[in-house]
């Protein structure tokens, strides 16, 4: 145990602890937020999807600059600002009553998330050597899935009791995590560290990465080709609960159960899979993960009994355990050290764009047809994008 703890900087373990705490309360909210808004807005399908989609769509524009800001001004200030904004939004949900209030809160929450992720991922890249990054990103993914394992069950219970308590508890965890970052994690941005050692560094500090298609073509391509994966995640938080509602009487319990199962499997297997796949060519691992995600899409769309949903969720678990850490490692290796935040912010736009458009497009398709059609279309997109992604990464390597 001491060997595991001593393997990484204390700042990494604080990040892992903070991520676990905030994602527990996050997963208490996320699976049921659409259902909560669906009830609050008197049975509208599209309005909840638009509100949920506003969060990442508005964050998309901020994310493009957020990574560059973390390179110039530091990881720590951006992380603290992001956690503060997200804390305020959780409090805001308690008092919101009108559609425009929910929409405004979602926009601000999206800005907070968009500021947080590029700075947080760049901070890990600063602290960890290249050969250990896939493992650390896998550890972070495990921490996120502690929330996925515990949060949905707690959310199922607490949303039935008092939804306001869920939002307030989430706000408290953001405050606690922010205090840990403030007092325990030092600044790690290379440009700011060099500023303390050389009087020439302030000249570098004023520079800002210029985006060039020729220079960043590979980064843009892998970002665009990651969109279908993000679209699948977006459906889990938006249209899947409504699709389950039309097929299962106890749909809330079914949703909480499969998400908890996913979290437990990731906690159990993530580090083992990360170590076993570390030496395998990236394009092979990522190609397999796209194929698995296509199978999951079909499983979500056509499972009429609970056991097949669990099978689909297990396949989803294997796919995400391979996809996330290796894609993040690929971006970290590709990025120059003075532009790590910028690279992660560009790659992060894939998640934000898909989480923004996914609920809206999925909601429209669900309204026009049914869940089977929606998830079949998503499976086809996954196969096409996966084939192209394999070619891009293999050529880059």
Secondary structure, DSSP 8 states (H G I E B T S, - for coil): -HHHHHTS-HHHHHHHHHHHHHHHHHHHHHHHHHHHHHHHTTT-SHHHHHHHHHHHHHHHHHHHHHHHHHHHH-HHHHHHHHHHHHHHHHHHHHH--SHHHHHHHHHHHHHHHHHHHHHHHHHHHHHS-HHHHHHHHHHHHHHHHHHHHHHHHHHHHHHHH-HHHHHHHHHHHHHHHHHHHHHH-----HHHHHHTT-TTHHHHHT------HHHHHHHHHHHHHTHHHHHHHHHHHTHHHHHHHTT-TTHHHHHHHHHHHHHHHHHHHHHHHHHHHTTS-HHHHHHHHHHHHHHHHHHHHH--SHHHHHHHHHHHHHHHHHHHHHHHHHHHHHS-GGGHHHHHHHHHHHHHHHHHHHHHHHHHHHHHS-HHHHHHHHHHHHHHHHHHHHHHHHHH-
